[in-house]
Amino acid sequence: QVQLVESGGGLVQAGGSLRLSCTASGTHSMINVMYWYRQAPGKQREMVAVIYNGGDTDYAESVKGRFTISRDSAKTSVYLQMNDLKPEDTAVYYCKRYENAANYWGQGTQVTVSP
């Protein structure tokens, strides 16, 4: 059973930075795609960033140029470097891993950006 654990959330002032981490355990495949999603109160969960198996990345328009997704060489950890944070980035951030035709989610980590 794949399990994901996120860390790195917290409270930061606008313009600040945070780095989120997500580590997977119980994985069985080196072929995978890893995502960061977020969900703000009263809003739908949205994809923030993705890193594909081959290493290509993609981002939501709202975070392009500010957020960077990366992973370790073992493909078990994924990171989200968030710079120039804005109050509208406040949300619970979730890590998702897709492997062997299944999606696995972490429990989420809160990011709060104060004005």
KEKE-363956 format. One record per atom (N, C-alpha, C): atom name; x, y, z; chain; residue number from 1. Coordinates in Angstrom, 1 decimal. Layout:
KEKE-363956
atom:u:v:w:kette:nr
CA:X:Y:Z:A:NUM
...
end
This chain:
KEKE-363956
atom:u:v:w:kette:nr
N:0.8:-1.2:0.0:A:1
CA:0.0:0.0:0.0:A:1
C:0.9:1.2:0.0:A:1
N:0.7:2.1:-1.0:A:2
CA:1.4:3.3:-1.1:A:2
C:0.9:4.3:-0.1:A:2
N:1.8:4.9:0.7:A:3
CA:1.4:6.0:1.6:A:3
C:2.3:7.2:1.3:A:3
N:1.7:8.4:1.4:A:4
CA:2.3:9.7:1.1:A:4
C:2.2:10.5:2.4:A:4
N:3.3:11.1:2.7:A:5
CA:3.4:12.0:3.9:A:5
C:3.9:13.4:3.5:A:5
N:3.1:14.4:3.6:A:6
CA:3.6:15.8:3.3:A:6
C:4.1:16.5:4.5:A:6
N:4.9:17.4:4.3:A:7
CA:5.4:18.3:5.4:A:7
C:5.9:19.6:4.8:A:7
N:6.1:20.6:5.7:A:8
CA:6.6:21.9:5.2:A:8
C:5.7:23.0:5.2:A:8
N:4.4:22.8:5.5:A:9
CA:3.4:23.8:5.5:A:9
C:3.6:24.7:6.7:A:9
N:2.9:25.8:6.7:A:10
CA:3.0:26.8:7.8:A:10
C:2.4:28.1:7.5:A:10
N:2.7:29.1:8.3:A:11
CA:2.3:30.4:8.2:A:11
C:3.4:31.3:7.7:A:11
N:3.2:32.1:6.7:A:12
CA:4.2:32.9:6.1:A:12
C:3.6:34.3:5.7:A:12
N:4.3:35.3:5.7:A:13
CA:3.8:36.6:5.2:A:13
C:3.9:36.6:3.7:A:13
N:3.1:37.4:3.1:A:14
CA:3.1:37.6:1.6:A:14
C:4.5:38.0:1.2:A:14
N:4.9:37.4:0.1:A:15
CA:6.2:37.6:-0.4:A:15
C:7.2:36.6:0.1:A:15
N:6.9:35.9:1.0:A:16
CA:7.8:34.9:1.6:A:16
C:7.8:33.6:0.8:A:16
N:8.5:32.6:1.3:A:17
CA:8.7:31.3:0.7:A:17
C:8.5:30.2:1.6:A:17
N:8.1:29.1:1.0:A:18
CA:8.0:27.8:1.8:A:18
C:8.4:26.7:0.8:A:18
N:8.8:25.6:1.4:A:19
CA:9.2:24.4:0.6:A:19
C:8.4:23.2:1.2:A:19
N:7.6:22.7:0.4:A:20
CA:6.8:21.5:0.8:A:20
C:7.5:20.2:0.3:A:20
N:7.4:19.2:1.1:A:21
CA:8.0:17.9:0.8:A:21
C:6.9:16.8:0.9:A:21
N:7.1:15.8:0.1:A:22
CA:6.1:14.7:0.1:A:22
C:7.0:13.4:-0.1:A:22
N:6.9:12.5:0.8:A:23
CA:7.7:11.2:0.7:A:23
C:6.7:10.1:0.6:A:23
N:7.0:9.2:-0.4:A:24
CA:6.1:8.0:-0.6:A:24
C:6.8:6.8:0.0:A:24
N:6.0:5.9:0.6:A:25
CA:6.5:4.6:1.1:A:25
C:5.6:3.6:0.5:A:25
N:6.1:2.3:0.5:A:26
CA:5.3:1.2:0.0:A:26
C:5.1:1.2:-1.5:A:26
N:5.9:2.0:-2.2:A:27
CA:5.8:2.1:-3.7:A:27
C:6.4:0.9:-4.4:A:27
N:5.9:0.6:-5.6:A:28
CA:6.3:-0.6:-6.3:A:28
C:6.8:-0.3:-7.7:A:28
N:6.7:0.9:-8.1:A:29
CA:7.1:1.2:-9.5:A:29
C:7.9:2.5:-9.6:A:29
N:8.9:2.4:-10.4:A:30
CA:9.7:3.7:-10.7:A:30
C:9.0:4.5:-11.7:A:30
N:8.0:4.0:-12.4:A:31
CA:7.2:4.7:-13.4:A:31
C:6.0:5.3:-12.7:A:31
N:6.1:6.6:-12.6:A:32
CA:5.0:7.3:-11.8:A:32
C:5.0:8.8:-12.2:A:32
N:3.9:9.4:-11.8:A:33
CA:3.7:10.8:-12.0:A:33
C:3.3:11.4:-10.6:A:33
N:3.9:12.5:-10.3:A:34
CA:3.6:13.1:-9.0:A:34
C:3.1:14.5:-9.1:A:34
N:2.1:14.8:-8.3:A:35
CA:1.4:16.1:-8.4:A:35
C:1.4:16.8:-7.0:A:35
N:1.2:18.1:-7.1:A:36
CA:0.8:18.9:-6.0:A:36
C:-0.6:19.5:-6.4:A:36
N:-1.5:19.3:-5.5:A:37
CA:-2.8:20.0:-5.6:A:37
C:-3.0:20.9:-4.4:A:37
N:-4.0:21.7:-4.4:A:38
CA:-4.4:22.5:-3.3:A:38
C:-5.9:22.7:-3.3:A:38
N:-6.4:23.0:-2.1:A:39
CA:-7.8:23.2:-1.9:A:39
C:-8.0:24.3:-0.9:A:39
N:-8.6:25.4:-1.3:A:40
CA:-8.9:26.5:-0.4:A:40
C:-10.3:26.4:0.1:A:40
N:-10.6:27.0:1.2:A:41
CA:-11.9:26.9:1.8:A:41
C:-13.0:27.3:0.8:A:41
N:-14.0:26.4:0.7:A:42
CA:-15.1:26.7:-0.2:A:42
C:-14.8:26.6:-1.7:A:42
N:-13.6:26.1:-2.0:A:43
CA:-13.3:26.0:-3.4:A:43
C:-12.9:24.5:-3.8:A:43
N:-13.0:24.2:-5.1:A:44
CA:-12.6:22.9:-5.5:A:44
C:-11.1:22.7:-5.4:A:44
N:-10.7:21.4:-5.3:A:45
CA:-9.3:21.1:-5.3:A:45
C:-8.8:21.3:-6.7:A:45
N:-7.6:22.0:-6.8:A:46
CA:-7.0:22.3:-8.1:A:46
C:-5.6:21.8:-8.2:A:46
N:-5.2:21.4:-9.4:A:47
CA:-3.8:21.0:-9.6:A:47
C:-2.9:22.2:-9.6:A:47
N:-1.8:22.1:-8.9:A:48
CA:-0.9:23.2:-8.9:A:48
C:0.4:22.9:-9.7:A:48
N:0.9:21.7:-9.6:A:49
CA:2.1:21.4:-10.4:A:49
C:2.1:19.9:-10.6:A:49
N:2.8:19.4:-11.6:A:50
CA:3.0:18.0:-11.9:A:50
C:4.4:17.8:-12.4:A:50
N:4.9:16.6:-12.1:A:51
CA:6.2:16.2:-12.7:A:51
C:6.0:14.8:-13.2:A:51
N:6.2:14.7:-14.5:A:52
CA:5.9:13.4:-15.2:A:52
C:7.1:12.5:-15.0:A:52
N:6.9:11.2:-15.4:A:53
CA:7.9:10.2:-15.2:A:53
C:9.2:10.6:-15.9:A:53
N:9.1:11.2:-17.0:A:54
CA:10.3:11.5:-17.8:A:54
C:11.0:12.8:-17.3:A:54
N:10.3:13.5:-16.3:A:55
CA:10.9:14.7:-15.8:A:55
C:10.3:16.0:-16.2:A:55
N:9.5:16.0:-17.2:A:56
CA:8.8:17.2:-17.7:A:56
C:7.9:17.7:-16.5:A:56
N:7.7:19.0:-16.5:A:57
CA:6.8:19.6:-15.5:A:57
C:5.8:20.5:-16.1:A:57
N:4.7:20.7:-15.3:A:58
CA:3.7:21.7:-15.8:A:58
C:3.1:22.3:-14.5:A:58
N:2.6:23.5:-14.7:A:59
CA:2.1:24.3:-13.6:A:59
C:0.7:25.0:-13.9:A:59
N:0.0:25.2:-12.9:A:60
CA:-1.2:26.1:-13.0:A:60
C:-0.7:27.5:-13.4:A:60
N:-1.5:28.2:-14.2:A:61
CA:-1.1:29.5:-14.6:A:61
C:-0.9:30.4:-13.4:A:61
N:-1.7:30.3:-12.4:A:62
CA:-1.6:31.2:-11.2:A:62
C:-0.3:31.0:-10.5:A:62
N:0.5:30.0:-10.7:A:63
CA:1.7:29.8:-9.9:A:63
C:3.0:29.8:-10.8:A:63
N:2.8:29.9:-12.1:A:64
CA:4.0:29.8:-13.0:A:64
C:4.9:31.0:-12.7:A:64
N:6.2:30.6:-12.6:A:65
CA:7.2:31.6:-12.3:A:65
C:7.4:31.8:-10.9:A:65
N:6.6:31.2:-10.0:A:66
CA:6.7:31.4:-8.6:A:66
C:7.0:30.0:-7.9:A:66
N:6.4:29.0:-8.4:A:67
CA:6.5:27.7:-7.8:A:67
C:7.4:26.8:-8.7:A:67
N:8.1:25.9:-8.0:A:68
CA:8.9:24.9:-8.8:A:68
C:8.7:23.5:-8.2:A:68
N:8.4:22.6:-9.0:A:69
CA:8.3:21.2:-8.5:A:69
C:9.5:20.4:-8.9:A:69
N:9.9:19.6:-8.0:A:70
CA:11.1:18.7:-8.3:A:70
C:11.0:17.4:-7.5:A:70
N:11.9:16.5:-7.8:A:71
CA:11.8:15.2:-7.1:A:71
C:13.2:14.7:-6.9:A:71
N:13.3:13.7:-6.1:A:72
CA:14.6:13.0:-5.9:A:72
C:14.9:12.0:-6.9:A:72
N:16.1:11.5:-7.0:A:73
CA:16.5:10.6:-8.1:A:73
C:15.8:9.2:-7.9:A:73
N:15.4:8.9:-6.7:A:74
CA:14.7:7.6:-6.5:A:74
C:13.2:7.7:-6.8:A:74
N:12.8:8.9:-7.2:A:75
CA:11.4:9.1:-7.5:A:75
C:10.4:8.7:-6.4:A:75
N:10.9:8.9:-5.1:A:76
CA:10.0:8.6:-4.0:A:76
C:9.6:9.9:-3.3:A:76
N:10.3:11.0:-3.5:A:77
CA:10.0:12.2:-2.9:A:77
C:9.8:13.3:-3.9:A:77
N:8.8:14.2:-3.6:A:78
CA:8.6:15.3:-4.5:A:78
C:8.5:16.5:-3.7:A:78
N:9.0:17.6:-4.2:A:79
CA:9.1:18.9:-3.5:A:79
C:8.3:20.0:-4.3:A:79
N:7.9:21.0:-3.5:A:80
CA:7.3:22.2:-4.1:A:80
C:7.9:23.4:-3.5:A:80
N:8.8:24.1:-4.2:A:81
CA:9.3:25.3:-3.8:A:81
C:8.4:26.4:-4.1:A:81
N:7.9:27.2:-3.1:A:82
CA:7.0:28.2:-3.4:A:82
C:7.6:29.5:-3.0:A:82
N:7.7:30.4:-3.9:A:83
CA:8.3:31.7:-3.7:A:83
C:7.3:32.8:-4.0:A:83
N:7.5:34.0:-3.5:A:84
CA:6.6:35.1:-3.7:A:84
C:5.2:34.8:-3.4:A:84
N:5.0:34.2:-2.2:A:85
CA:3.7:33.7:-1.9:A:85
C:2.7:34.8:-1.7:A:85
N:1.4:34.6:-2.1:A:86
CA:0.4:35.5:-2.0:A:86
C:-0.8:35.0:-1.1:A:86
N:-1.6:35.9:-0.5:A:87
CA:-2.7:35.4:0.3:A:87
C:-3.6:34.4:-0.4:A:87
N:-3.7:34.6:-1.7:A:88
CA:-4.6:33.7:-2.5:A:88
C:-4.0:32.3:-2.6:A:88
N:-2.7:32.1:-2.2:A:89
CA:-2.1:30.8:-2.2:A:89
C:-2.5:30.0:-0.9:A:89
N:-3.2:30.6:0.0:A:90
CA:-3.6:29.9:1.2:A:90
C:-4.5:28.8:0.9:A:90
N:-4.2:27.6:1.4:A:91
CA:-4.9:26.4:1.1:A:91
C:-4.3:25.2:1.8:A:91
N:-5.0:24.1:1.8:A:92
CA:-4.4:22.8:2.1:A:92
C:-3.7:22.2:0.9:A:92
N:-2.5:21.9:1.0:A:93
CA:-1.7:21.4:-0.2:A:93
C:-1.6:19.9:0.0:A:93
N:-2.0:19.2:-1.1:A:94
CA:-1.9:17.7:-1.1:A:94
C:-1.0:17.2:-2.2:A:94
N:-0.3:16.1:-1.9:A:95
CA:0.5:15.4:-2.8:A:95
C:-0.2:14.2:-3.4:A:95
N:-0.1:14.0:-4.6:A:96
CA:-0.7:12.8:-5.2:A:96
C:0.3:12.1:-6.1:A:96
N:0.2:10.8:-6.0:A:97
CA:1.1:9.9:-6.8:A:97
C:0.3:9.0:-7.6:A:97
N:0.6:8.9:-8.9:A:98
CA:-0.1:8.0:-9.8:A:98
C:0.9:6.9:-10.3:A:98
N:0.6:5.7:-10.0:A:99
CA:1.4:4.6:-10.4:A:99
C:0.6:3.3:-10.5:A:99
N:0.9:2.5:-11.5:A:100
CA:0.1:1.3:-11.7:A:100
C:-1.4:1.5:-11.8:A:100
N:-1.7:2.6:-12.5:A:101
CA:-3.2:2.9:-12.8:A:101
C:-3.9:3.2:-11.5:A:101
N:-3.3:3.7:-10.5:A:102
CA:-4.0:4.1:-9.3:A:102
C:-3.4:5.4:-8.8:A:102
N:-4.3:6.1:-8.1:A:103
CA:-3.9:7.4:-7.5:A:103
C:-3.8:7.3:-6.0:A:103
N:-2.8:7.8:-5.4:A:104
CA:-2.6:7.8:-4.0:A:104
C:-2.4:9.3:-3.5:A:104
N:-3.1:9.6:-2.4:A:105
CA:-3.1:10.9:-1.9:A:105
C:-2.5:11.0:-0.5:A:105
N:-1.8:12.1:-0.2:A:106
CA:-1.4:12.4:1.1:A:106
C:-2.5:13.0:2.0:A:106
N:-2.2:13.3:3.2:A:107
CA:-3.2:13.8:4.1:A:107
C:-3.3:15.3:4.0:A:107
N:-2.4:16.0:3.4:A:108
CA:-2.4:17.4:3.2:A:108
C:-1.6:18.2:4.2:A:108
N:-1.2:19.4:3.9:A:109
CA:-0.4:20.2:4.8:A:109
C:-1.0:21.7:4.5:A:109
N:-1.2:22.4:5.6:A:110
CA:-1.8:23.7:5.5:A:110
C:-0.7:24.8:5.2:A:110
N:-1.0:25.6:4.3:A:111
CA:-0.2:26.8:3.9:A:111
C:-1.1:28.0:4.1:A:111
N:-0.7:28.9:5.0:A:112
CA:-1.4:30.1:5.2:A:112
C:-0.5:31.3:4.9:A:112
N:-0.9:32.2:4.1:A:113
CA:-0.2:33.4:3.7:A:113
C:-0.9:34.6:4.2:A:113
N:-0.3:35.3:5.1:A:114
CA:-0.9:36.5:5.6:A:114
C:-0.5:37.8:4.8:A:114
N:-1.5:38.7:4.7:A:115
CA:-1.2:39.9:3.9:A:115
C:0.0:40.7:4.3:A:115
end
